[in-house]
Every structure is written in C-alpha cells, then in structure tokens.
Amino acid sequence: MQWTAFPDRPIDYRKDIQMIEGRHWPLPISKAQFAAVTGEPDFPEVLKPSIHEGKLDYYCNNSVHYTLCGIHVKLEILWDWEAPQGAGDVYEATFRGTKSSVEIRQTKTENHIPELYIVPVRAVREDVLTALRKKLAGLQTQWPGLTFVEAREAVRIVVPETLRVGHEDHFGQVTNRFFDYLRLPGSMPAWERPNMLAKYLVSTKGVELS
C-alpha cells in the first residue's frame, strides 16, 4: 500500500471517503436455536414477517466497500451460529502494498490464534527482509523477543507469549483507556475524533446502501 497517498493531516470524512457499495444478508436461525438463546419456545409474533421456511432471517452479516484517500477498502463482517470447534471470534485482514502484503491469518493452521504474516513481492523479497530485520531490531526495547521465521512465500512474525493479549484482556485495556479520556479529555489523541466520525460515516452509509 502506498501510504504516501494519505495526506499529512487527520482524516476528513467529508472529502477523504467515497462509498461504493454496501450490502447485508441474513443468518437463518431455527426455532430450536432461537429457543436455546432466548428460552422462548416459539418466535414472537413481532418477528413473523422475518420468518421464511420456518427459520428467522437475522440480518447480521454485512459488507462495505469504499475508498479512503483513493485507496480501496473492503470490510466483511460475518456471524455464524457458532464458531468452529477450538475457535472463537476470527479477525483476518490483508493490506496490499507495492512491495509486500501484510496479512493477519487465524485459520486452523494457526490453531485459530491470530498470526501476522508478511508476503513480499518475489522480485524485492531480500529488500523487504532487510527492512523487516531493521524494523524489528528497533522494536526490541518496547517489545523484546519479536522476530520472524520464513514460511514458504511468506514471513511469519513471531510474537512471544508474554507479549500476547487475549480478547477479554484487550477489551479491558480499551475500556480503561476510554475512562482515562473521560477523566482527562485533553489526553485524547487529536486523531480520535476525526477517525470516529469516519468510522460512523462508513457504518451508517453502508447500512443506507444495503
């Protein structure tokens, strides 16, 4: 990704974001599944218009496509009835650049644990690895033990267990930071407000387009 395409200023949701597409589709829920969650033996009358072929169409799956400063972004949020065995919430992402892609993978291969991969363009692979070594060396003071291993076409960033934060712990960190901002409004970073406005433009316009 050519980050130089981004202006050296906070995001302006009125000028920097162009919405392209938004859509949503349902997760069909059976009567037995509904009862397992709610304790109710049947769908209530108010939900009858959303029931087709004996299942409730729960519209929880969404996708949105937009550009940010001319760079394409596509998000897809999916809900299944339950996670695969041994897994939980899954977050996967790909950021495509001119010299490599950065990928977050959380498949069975990774034991359903988020792992970070760098996938260099073949012609500049050694340049990317040299830059990666330099970058990781500079991060040792803050995050000691970060390194990488080569895995076929990709390079996996090795994160020591002592540096990993689980989902629930991370939620607690975010909550504490939010309370810090409430107590000391001046401590909130300058980018927080424009980024939040950009986030909710994408969310609301995505719903509108779908």
C-alpha positions in Angstrom: 0.0 0.0 0.0 1.3 3.4 -0.9 0.9 5.2 2.4 2.2 8.4 0.7 -1.2 8.7 -0.9 -2.5 9.7 2.5 -2.5 13.4 3.4 -0.4 14.6 6.3 -3.5 15.5 8.4 -6.4 13.9 10.2 -9.0 12.1 8.1 -11.8 14.3 6.8 -14.8 12.1 6.3 -16.5 14.7 4.1 -13.7 14.6 1.5 -11.5 11.5 2.0 -14.1 8.7 2.0 -16.1 7.7 -1.1 -18.7 5.0 -0.5 -19.0 2.4 -3.3 -21.2 -0.5 -2.1 -22.9 -1.8 1.0 -24.9 -5.0 1.4 -26.3 -7.2 4.1 -27.8 -10.7 4.3 -29.3 -12.9 6.9 -28.2 -15.7 9.2 -31.2 -18.2 9.2 -32.0 -19.2 12.8 -34.1 -22.3 13.5 -36.8 -22.3 16.2 -34.6 -24.7 18.3 -31.7 -22.3 18.1 -33.9 -19.3 19.0 -35.2 -21.2 22.0 -31.6 -22.1 23.1 -30.7 -18.4 23.1 -33.8 -16.8 24.4 -35.6 -19.6 26.4 -38.8 -18.9 24.3 -40.4 -21.9 22.7 -41.5 -20.1 19.6 -40.8 -17.0 17.6 -42.8 -14.0 18.9 -45.5 -12.5 16.7 -43.5 -9.4 16.0 -40.8 -11.4 14.2 -43.2 -13.3 12.0 -42.5 -11.1 8.9 -38.9 -12.1 9.1 -39.5 -15.9 9.2 -39.1 -17.9 6.0 -39.4 -21.6 5.6 -39.6 -22.0 9.4 -36.4 -20.0 10.1 -35.8 -16.5 11.3 -33.8 -14.3 8.9 -31.5 -12.5 11.3 -29.7 -9.7 9.3 -26.3 -9.7 11.0 -23.9 -10.2 8.0 -22.6 -7.1 6.3 -20.0 -5.9 3.8 -19.0 -2.5 2.7 -16.7 -1.2 0.0 -15.2 2.3 0.0 -12.1 4.3 -0.8 -10.0 6.2 1.7 -7.9 8.9 0.1 -8.3 6.9 -3.2 -7.2 3.6 -1.7 -9.8 0.8 -1.8 -11.0 -0.8 1.4 -13.4 -3.7 1.7 -14.8 -5.0 5.0 -16.9 -8.1 5.6 -18.5 -8.9 9.0 -19.9 -12.4 9.2 -21.8 -14.2 12.0 -22.3 -17.9 12.2 -24.5 -19.7 14.6 -21.4 -20.9 16.5 -17.6 -20.8 16.0 -15.8 -23.9 14.7 -14.6 -26.3 17.4 -11.5 -24.8 19.1 -12.0 -21.3 17.6 -13.7 -18.1 18.8 -14.1 -14.7 17.1 -11.9 -14.6 14.0 -10.3 -11.5 12.6 -8.5 -11.8 9.3 -7.1 -9.0 7.1 -5.0 -8.3 4.1 -3.2 -5.0 3.4 -1.7 -4.9 -0.1 1.3 -2.8 -0.8 3.7 -2.2 -3.6 6.5 -4.4 -2.2 4.6 -6.8 0.0 1.3 -7.7 1.6 0.6 -7.8 5.3 -1.8 -10.5 6.4 -3.5 -11.4 9.6 -4.4 -15.1 9.5 -6.4 -17.1 12.0 -7.1 -20.4 10.4 -6.8 -24.0 11.7 -3.1 -23.9 10.5 -2.5 -21.1 13.1 -4.5 -23.1 15.7 -7.1 -20.3 15.5 -4.7 -17.9 17.0 -4.1 -14.6 15.1 -0.7 -14.6 13.4 0.9 -11.8 11.4 2.5 -12.6 8.0 4.5 -10.5 5.5 4.2 -11.7 1.9 6.9 -10.0 -0.1 6.8 -9.5 -3.9 9.3 -12.0 -5.2 11.4 -9.5 -7.1 12.1 -7.5 -3.9 12.0 -10.2 -1.3 15.5 -9.6 0.1 14.9 -5.9 0.3 11.7 -6.5 2.3 13.5 -8.9 4.6 16.4 -6.4 5.2 13.9 -3.7 6.1 12.0 -6.1 8.3 15.1 -7.1 10.3 15.9 -3.4 10.8 12.4 -2.6 11.9 12.2 -5.5 14.4 15.6 -4.6 15.8 14.3 -1.1 16.6 11.2 -2.5 18.4 13.1 -4.7 20.8 13.2 -2.1 23.6 9.4 -1.8 23.6 8.5 -5.4 22.6 11.5 -7.7 23.3 11.6 -11.0 21.6 9.9 -10.1 18.3 11.4 -11.9 15.4 10.4 -13.7 12.3 10.6 -17.1 10.5 10.3 -17.7 6.8 7.3 -19.9 5.8 7.4 -20.6 2.1 6.3 -17.5 0.2 5.5 -15.6 3.5 7.3 -14.5 6.6 5.6 -15.0 9.9 6.2 -12.5 12.7 6.9 -14.5 15.9 5.2 -12.8 18.9 6.4 -14.2 22.3 3.6 -15.4 24.5 4.5 -12.8 27.1 3.5 -10.1 24.7 0.2 -11.6 23.6 -3.0 -10.1 25.0 -6.2 -12.1 24.8 -9.6 -10.8 23.6 -11.0 -10.2 27.0 -7.9 -8.5 28.3 -7.7 -6.3 25.3 -11.3 -5.2 25.9 -10.4 -4.3 29.4 -7.5 -2.2 28.1 -9.8 -0.3 25.7 -12.3 0.3 28.5 -9.6 1.7 30.8 -8.3 4.0 28.1 -11.9 5.2 27.5 -12.2 6.1 31.2 -8.9 7.9 31.1 -10.3 10.1 28.3 -13.4 10.8 30.4 -11.3 11.8 33.3 -8.8 13.8 31.3 -10.4 14.9 28.0 -7.2 16.7 27.0 -5.4 13.4 26.9 -7.5 12.1 23.9 -5.3 12.0 20.8 -6.1 14.5 18.1 -6.9 11.7 15.6 -9.6 10.1 17.8 -12.5 12.4 16.9 -12.0 12.5 13.1 -11.3 8.8 13.0 -14.5 8.1 14.9 -16.5 10.4 12.6 -15.0 8.5 9.6 -15.9 5.1 11.2 -19.5 6.1 11.7 -19.8 7.5 8.2 -18.8 4.2 6.8 -21.1 2.3 9.2 -24.2 4.4 8.6 -23.7 4.9 4.8 -23.0 1.2 4.5 -26.4 0.4 6.1 -28.0 3.0 3.8 -26.5 1.5 0.7 -27.5 -2.0 1.7 
